[in-house]
Amino acid sequence: MMDSPAINDVFEITWNEKQYPCKKMLLGDSIVFVVEFTQRPLYLSRSVDVNGEGFWVDMPPDTKLRHVVLALGKQIDQHYKQ
């Protein structure tokens, strides 16, 4: 999934019925996705647990945003499956 379109790929993502730009970026050795909300950008990255299962995390982690991270992560996954 993450190997397809190049770094700096920009696409739209939906949250609360509004469209926001999402940009795929390289941060150090990690690929991150930056969702440009009006208040502050949200940085998302895909991680892998001890069982090899992938999951989405925000940087820095904020447990109050977990539902947002999961929803946006699903949209990012869908974007790259198309």
Buried (B, 14 or more C-beta within 10 A) or exposed (E): EEEEEEEEBEBEBEBEEEEBEBBBBEEEEEBBBBBEBEEEBBBBBBEEEEEEEEEBBBBEEEEEEEEBBEBBBEBBBEBBEE
